[in-house]
Amino acid sequence: MKLGYNEIMITSKYFNEIKDFINLEIGIKRFRGNTEQFHFNPIHFNHYSRILFANIETFHIYDENNMKHGSTRC
């Protein structure tokens, strides 16, 4: 069975750390650009995830520290 773009996006929604997304993008050439498909932040939002998830339209708050990052525009 071969995973497609939709399946890998659904699976990567459950990643817990930014390094998991980076490893996917770097390790598997076919899935480069996976993070650009997300229109919400699936993980804690910080400086690095702001760059990685450039197309965020819906902001999910995971803790109080996220509120600081969410109040500024990308």
ZAMARGU-4260 file (C-alpha; in steps of 0.2 Angstrom, whole numbers, plus 5000, padded with zeros to 4 digits):
<rodrens>
0) 5000/5000/5000 | 5006/5017/4995 | 5002/5033/5006 | 4996/5048/4996 | 4996/5066/5000
5) 4979/5065/5009 | 4984/5050/5020 | 5000/5058/5025 | 4992/5074/5030 | 4979/5065/5040
10) 4993/5055/5049 | 5004/5070/5052 | 4990/5079/5061 | 4994/5068/5075 | 5013/5072/5076
15) 5017/5080/5093 | 5033/5089/5089 | 5039/5100/5075 | 5054/5089/5072 | 5042/5075/5066
20) 5036/5087/5052 | 5053/5092/5048 | 5059/5074/5047 | 5044/5069/5035 | 5048/5084/5024
25) 5067/5081/5023 | 5066/5062/5023 | 5053/5058/5010 | 5055/5069/4995 | 5037/5065/4989
30) 5030/5073/5004 | 5039/5090/5004 | 5026/5104/5006 | 5015/5094/5017 | 5015/5108/5030
35) 5009/5120/5017 | 4993/5110/5016 | 4988/5114/5034 | 4976/5129/5037 | 4977/5127/5055
40) 4992/5124/5067 | 4992/5105/5072 | 5006/5108/5085 | 5011/5122/5098 | 5014/5138/5089
45) 5031/5146/5090 | 5044/5155/5079 | 5049/5139/5070 | 5031/5132/5067 | 5026/5150/5061
50) 5038/5148/5047 | 5034/5129/5043 | 5015/5132/5043 | 5014/5147/5032 | 4996/5145/5027
55) 4987/5146/5044 | 4969/5152/5043 | 4963/5145/5060 | 4973/5146/5075 | 4972/5133/5088
60) 4977/5137/5106 | 4986/5123/5116 | 4992/5133/5131 | 4993/5151/5137 | 5010/5154/5129
65) 5002/5151/5112 | 4991/5167/5115 | 5006/5178/5114 | 5011/5171/5097 | 4994/5171/5091
70) 4991/5190/5094 | 5005/5194/5081 | 5003/5192/5063 | 5015/5181/5052
</rodrens>
